[in-house]
Amino acid sequence: MLSHIRNLESPINHSPTSAAILLEPQKPVSVELAWHWQRAWQHHLLQDPSGLEAVWILQHKACYTLGRGATEDHLLFSPAQAPLPLHRIDRGGEVTHHLPGQLVVYPVLDLKRRQNDLHWYMRQLEQVVLDVLAGLDLTGERLEGLTGVWLEKRKVAAIGVGCRRWITQHGLALNVTCSLEGFDAIVPCGLAGRTVGSLNQWLPNLREVDVQPLLRCALAHRLSLNWLEPAMANLARPMI
């Protein structure tokens, strides 16, 4: 059943760095729990504009999600008989598939510390993925008029964000070692005729632990983030 859960090179951002807590759960988590964490941190930043930002890098339990305005026409199954948990969440974009082997990045950031521009922000998230691929000696690309990152015309990263008073939620999903069979039950991102890919199709020995350090570095670089030491993070985090 459907559950409701409330091609240009980007320049390096030279804004002053902002302290951020990096949270990396070791086991796959549900979309509902990750969404709760993001909402709690967003509320924290709305209440305290000088508060710490946060970024999650995690994997999800297998599910499908629909953006807030997404059509169910891109589901190739009945929502009442979904093969996996199906959630409507408060991000932009159409349907996508989450599962272990896919790294999901959820930055809860104050864009007023950078640029009050969601178009700019989504281009930065794309550039984060392009930087990661470059670190793996892979050449990713943007496709004109579309959001996300492709390798040899196969989409390896999807991007969908939410924002409230310039505080972000949601982010990007990068396929690393995940099975692609579950994507056959949907029209991914509403793009009929576009193929989905996973990085291990190009690098068979690649693991998520190889990619996460590259993601950390690219996120800090492109979004002007300064990761806190773990002990400091434990002292500074709000209740979630």
C-alpha positions as CSV (number, residue, x, y, z in Angstrom):
1,M,0.0,0.0,0.0
2,L,1.1,3.6,-0.7
3,S,2.1,5.3,2.6
4,H,2.4,9.1,2.7
5,I,5.6,10.4,4.4
6,R,5.1,13.9,5.1
7,N,25.8,20.2,-18.9
8,L,28.0,22.8,-17.8
9,E,31.0,22.6,-15.4
10,S,30.0,23.8,-12.0
11,P,32.6,26.2,-10.4
12,I,34.1,25.4,-7.1
13,N,32.1,27.1,-4.3
14,H,34.3,29.6,-2.5
15,S,31.8,30.3,0.4
16,P,33.2,30.1,3.9
17,T,33.1,26.6,5.2
18,S,30.2,25.6,7.4
19,A,30.5,23.0,10.3
20,A,28.5,19.9,9.6
21,I,27.9,16.6,11.2
22,L,28.4,13.5,9.0
23,L,26.2,10.6,9.9
24,E,26.8,7.2,8.3
25,P,24.6,4.4,9.6
26,Q,26.3,1.0,9.2
27,K,23.1,-0.9,8.3
28,P,20.3,-0.1,5.7
29,V,17.6,2.1,7.2
30,S,14.0,2.6,6.2
31,V,12.9,5.6,4.2
32,E,10.5,6.6,7.1
33,L,13.3,6.7,9.6
34,A,15.7,8.7,7.4
35,W,12.9,11.1,6.6
36,H,12.2,11.6,10.3
37,W,15.9,12.4,10.9
38,Q,16.0,15.0,8.2
39,R,12.8,16.7,9.3
40,A,14.1,16.9,12.9
41,W,17.3,18.5,11.7
42,Q,15.5,20.8,9.4
43,H,13.4,21.9,12.3
44,H,16.5,22.4,14.3
45,L,18.0,24.8,11.7
46,L,14.7,26.6,11.3
47,Q,14.7,27.3,15.0
48,D,18.4,28.1,15.3
49,P,19.8,29.6,12.0
50,S,23.3,29.4,13.4
51,G,23.0,25.7,14.2
52,L,25.1,22.9,12.8
53,E,24.2,21.4,9.4
54,A,24.1,17.6,8.9
55,V,24.6,15.2,6.1
56,W,23.7,11.5,6.0
57,I,25.3,8.9,3.7
58,L,23.4,5.7,4.0
59,Q,21.7,2.8,2.3
60,H,18.0,2.1,2.3
61,K,16.0,-1.1,2.7
62,A,14.4,-1.9,-0.6
63,C,11.4,0.3,-1.5
64,Y,10.0,2.7,-4.0
65,T,9.4,6.4,-3.4
66,L,7.3,9.0,-5.3
67,G,8.0,12.7,-5.2
68,R,5.3,15.0,-3.8
69,G,3.8,15.7,-7.3
70,A,4.7,12.5,-9.0
71,T,2.2,10.6,-11.0
72,E,1.4,6.9,-10.3
73,D,1.3,6.4,-14.1
74,H,5.0,5.6,-13.9
75,L,4.4,2.6,-11.6
76,L,4.1,-0.6,-13.6
77,F,2.1,-2.2,-10.8
78,S,-0.9,-1.4,-8.8
79,P,-0.1,0.8,-5.8
80,A,-2.5,-1.4,-3.8
81,Q,-0.3,-4.5,-4.6
82,A,3.2,-3.0,-4.6
83,P,6.0,-5.6,-4.7
84,L,8.0,-3.5,-2.1
85,P,7.0,-0.7,0.3
86,L,5.9,2.4,-1.6
87,H,6.1,5.9,-0.1
88,R,5.1,9.3,-1.2
89,I,7.6,11.8,0.2
90,D,8.2,15.6,0.1
91,R,10.9,15.8,-2.5
92,G,10.7,16.8,-6.2
93,G,10.8,14.3,-9.0
94,E,9.0,11.2,-10.0
95,V,9.3,7.6,-8.9
96,T,12.6,6.0,-8.0
97,H,13.9,2.8,-6.4
98,H,16.1,2.5,-3.2
99,L,17.8,-0.6,-2.1
100,P,21.1,-1.9,-0.5
101,G,24.1,-1.3,-2.8
102,Q,22.9,2.2,-3.5
103,L,24.5,5.1,-1.6
104,V,22.0,7.8,-0.7
105,V,23.1,11.3,0.4
106,Y,20.8,13.5,2.4
107,P,22.2,17.0,3.1
108,V,20.2,19.1,5.5
109,L,21.9,22.5,4.7
110,D,21.0,26.2,4.9
111,L,21.3,27.5,1.4
112,K,21.4,31.0,2.7
113,R,25.0,30.2,3.7
114,R,25.7,29.6,0.0
115,Q,23.2,30.6,-2.6
116,N,19.4,31.0,-2.4
117,D,19.0,29.0,-5.6
118,L,17.7,25.5,-5.9
119,H,18.9,25.2,-9.5
120,W,22.4,26.0,-8.4
121,Y,22.1,23.5,-5.5
122,M,21.0,20.6,-7.8
123,R,23.9,21.3,-10.2
124,Q,26.2,21.1,-7.2
125,L,24.8,17.7,-6.2
126,E,25.3,16.6,-9.8
127,Q,28.9,17.9,-9.7
128,V,29.5,15.9,-6.5
129,V,28.7,12.7,-8.4
130,L,30.8,13.8,-11.4
131,D,33.7,14.4,-9.0
132,V,33.2,10.9,-7.5
133,L,33.2,9.3,-10.9
134,A,36.3,11.2,-11.9
135,G,38.0,9.8,-8.8
136,L,37.2,6.3,-10.1
137,D,38.5,7.2,-13.5
138,L,35.0,7.2,-15.0
139,T,33.6,10.0,-17.1
140,G,30.1,10.9,-16.1
141,E,27.9,13.3,-17.9
142,R,24.8,15.5,-17.7
143,L,22.1,15.3,-20.3
144,E,20.6,18.6,-21.4
145,G,17.3,19.4,-19.8
146,L,17.4,16.4,-17.4
147,T,18.5,16.1,-13.7
148,G,20.9,13.4,-12.7
149,V,24.2,11.9,-13.9
150,W,24.8,9.3,-16.6
151,L,27.6,7.0,-17.7
152,E,27.5,5.9,-21.3
153,K,23.8,7.0,-21.5
154,R,22.9,4.9,-18.4
155,K,21.6,6.8,-15.4
156,V,23.7,6.0,-12.4
157,A,22.6,8.9,-10.0
158,A,19.2,10.3,-9.4
159,I,18.6,13.7,-7.6
160,G,15.5,14.9,-5.9
161,V,15.4,17.6,-3.2
162,G,13.0,19.3,-0.9
163,C,13.4,22.7,0.7
164,R,11.7,24.8,3.4
165,R,12.8,28.4,3.9
166,W,16.1,27.5,2.1
167,I,16.8,24.5,4.5
168,T,17.2,21.4,2.3
169,Q,16.1,17.8,2.6
170,H,16.6,14.7,0.5
171,G,19.4,14.7,-2.1
172,L,21.0,12.1,-4.3
173,A,21.1,8.4,-4.8
174,L,24.1,6.8,-6.5
175,N,23.9,3.2,-7.7
176,V,27.1,1.4,-6.7
177,T,26.6,-2.4,-6.5
178,C,22.8,-2.6,-6.4
179,S,20.7,-5.1,-8.4
180,L,18.8,-3.3,-11.2
181,E,15.9,-5.7,-11.5
182,G,13.7,-3.6,-9.2
183,F,13.8,-0.7,-11.6
184,D,12.0,-2.8,-14.2
185,A,8.8,-2.4,-12.2
186,I,8.8,1.4,-12.7
187,V,9.6,4.1,-15.2
188,P,12.6,5.5,-13.3
189,C,12.3,9.2,-12.7
190,G,9.5,9.2,-15.3
191,L,12.1,8.9,-18.2
192,A,10.7,6.3,-20.6
193,G,13.3,4.6,-22.7
194,R,16.2,5.6,-20.5
195,T,18.4,2.9,-19.0
196,V,19.5,2.7,-15.4
197,G,23.1,1.6,-14.6
198,S,25.2,0.7,-11.5
199,L,28.9,1.5,-11.2
200,N,29.9,-2.1,-10.7
201,Q,29.0,-2.6,-14.4
202,W,32.1,-0.7,-15.2
203,L,34.2,-1.6,-12.1
204,P,33.2,-5.1,-11.0
205,N,35.3,-5.1,-7.8
206,L,34.0,-1.8,-6.6
207,R,32.5,-1.7,-3.1
208,E,30.4,1.0,-1.2
209,V,33.3,1.5,1.2
210,D,35.5,2.5,-1.8
211,V,33.0,5.2,-2.8
212,Q,32.0,6.7,0.5
213,P,35.3,8.5,1.1
214,L,35.1,10.0,-2.4
215,L,31.5,11.2,-1.6
216,R,32.7,12.8,1.7
217,C,35.4,14.7,0.0
218,A,33.3,15.9,-2.9
219,L,30.5,17.0,-0.7
220,A,32.9,19.0,1.5
221,H,34.5,20.5,-1.5
222,R,31.5,21.5,-3.5
223,L,29.2,22.5,-0.6
224,S,31.8,24.2,1.6
225,L,31.5,21.8,4.5
226,N,33.8,21.2,7.3
227,W,33.2,17.8,8.9
228,L,33.2,17.7,12.7
229,E,35.2,15.2,14.7
230,P,33.0,12.4,15.9
231,A,33.3,13.4,19.6
232,M,32.3,16.9,18.8
233,A,29.4,15.7,16.7
234,N,28.0,13.6,19.6
235,L,28.0,16.7,21.8
236,A,26.5,19.0,19.1
237,R,23.7,16.9,17.6
238,P,20.1,17.8,18.4
239,M,17.7,15.2,19.5
240,I,16.5,13.1,16.5
